Amino acid sequence: MLILAVDTATPAVTAGLVELEPADAESTAPRITTITSKVTVDARAHNEVLTPQILACLAESGRSRTEIDAVVAGVGPGPFTGLRVGMATAAAFGDALGIPVYGVCSLDAIAADTESYLRDRTEPVELLVVTDARRREVYWARYSTVATATTIADTVSGSGAHALVRIDGPEVCKPADLDQGTATYIAGSASHVDYFDLPVLPVETPSPAGLVRCAAAELLAGAEPQPLVPLYLRRPDAVEKSYAQVGR
């Protein structure tokens, strides 16, 4: 099945077309192939470049909109203005084409993209993912490899003995207030991972394949998607400023 994946929860405006196929006899994981993707790193350009990137992906791949079977969108956490662009665009495509739209945590997608770096590890892994929350804060979530995932929704990559599962977060705080605990690796925003004394995995933003991997079980099962709910984690700056002005 052909999936359109988009994410605007970070400064990277991401769009791509991904082919998703069920697991074959030689693997327990579904086959996920990125057909084409476009990424523009510009925190102020989400609204201007996302739709053109989607259209460029369709043109380059030779696919039409009517071939898209579903949409997967990152729902954050992320800044208010950028995040709502991606979610509104995903919802608009889904509505226009009459196809389901699945929301996934953008931090989960980053964690899912670390699979290629962790798949050969025999020891237990605990991963910390951080992204820029502005105001000198970070969004974060913590993941661990466990023998059996408790829910499909919490399993973000892998399978069996080394499934990667979200065990804490997403939350927002200052880097100094975030206890890295027993984390063994970190991934995410390049300007924030260095606040922590941990080995860095080179995955900074969600990819189309990572987004689809997080929703693969629901997509293949044809499950009814949950309503798209943005993970803002706090009020937008404009709202807080207006409250401050009223209080004067």
C-alpha positions, 0 to 999 in steps of 0.5 A: 500500500502507498502511504503519504507521510508528513511531519512538521513538528521540528524545523525540518519540513518532511514529506514522502511516499512510502510503500508498506507491505506485510511481513514475508516468510523470512521476516517478522517485520513489515517491509517499508520502502521509501519511494521518494522524500523531500526535507526542507530545514526551515522553522519558518517555512512549514506553510510555504513548502509542505504542499509543494514538497508533497506534489514534487514527491508525486511527480518524481515517483510518477504516482497520482494522488488517487493511488495513495491509500492512507496518510500518516502525520507526525502529531508532535510534540512541537511548536504550535504554528509549525505542527498545525500546518502538517496536521491540517495538510494531512487532514485535508489530503485525507478528506479530499481523497477519502482515505484514513489519516493516522497520527503518530508521535514524532519522537516515536518516529525518530526512535524508530529510525534508530533501529538500523543502529541498534539492531545488532546490540545484544545488551539492553538499550535505553534511548533518550530522544530530544527535540527543540521546544524553543524557550531553551527547553526540549521535548523528550521521550524515553525508550527501551528494548524489552522482551514483549511490548505491552501495546502495539501503539507503544512499540515504535521499532523492531520486534521480538526480544529487542522491540523498542518501546516508549517507557516515558514521555513525551514531556517538555522541560529545560535540559538541565532538569531532564534526568538522563537516568539509565539511558545508554544512547541519545538521538534528536536535535543536533543542537540539544543532544550535546547537553547530555553525556551520552553516545549520539545516534545520527537521527535528528528528525522524523523520516517518512519511513520512521513515521510509517513504521510507527503506524504500520500495524494499524495500517496493515490491519485496516484499523480505524484511526484515532482522531488527530490530536496535536501534542502541544504540551503547553499553550502557544506563545501568542496565547501566553502573551495575551494573558500577560497583557490582560493581567497588566 
